[in-house]
């Protein structure tokens, strides 16, 4: 059986989504449920962005 070599990736999907998850958690930390819902609505509508 022939061994396949792994391609070098230009983009690490797992690392990207982990960083997004951490940014969202930091942004919503300490918010009430209503504040979080408003935050997610604004984020979906593109009125705010993750930094």
C-alpha positions in Angstrom: 0.0 0.0 0.0 1.3 3.4 -1.0 1.7 6.0 1.8 0.2 9.4 1.1 2.0 12.5 2.3 -0.1 15.2 3.9 -0.5 18.5 2.2 0.6 21.6 4.0 -2.4 23.7 4.8 -2.6 27.4 4.3 -5.6 27.8 6.5 -6.2 25.9 9.8 -10.0 25.7 10.2 -10.0 24.3 13.7 -7.7 27.1 15.0 -9.9 29.7 13.2 -13.2 28.5 14.7 -11.6 28.2 18.2 -10.5 31.8 18.0 -14.0 32.9 16.9 -15.6 30.9 19.7 -13.3 32.6 22.3 -14.0 36.1 20.9 -17.7 35.5 21.1 -17.4 34.2 24.7 -15.4 37.2 25.7 -17.8 39.6 24.1 -20.8 38.1 25.8 -19.3 37.6 29.2 -21.4 39.1 32.0 -24.3 40.0 29.7 -27.9 39.3 30.6 -30.0 37.0 28.4 -31.7 40.0 26.7 -28.3 41.7 26.1 -26.9 38.5 24.6 -29.9 38.1 22.3 -29.5 41.7 21.1 -25.8 41.1 20.6 -26.4 38.0 18.5 -29.1 39.8 16.4 -26.7 42.7 15.7 -23.9 40.2 14.8 -26.2 38.3 12.4 -27.3 41.5 10.7 -23.7 42.6 10.3 -24.1 45.8 12.3 -21.3 44.7 14.6 -18.2 42.5 14.0 -15.9 40.3 16.0 -12.5 41.9 16.6 
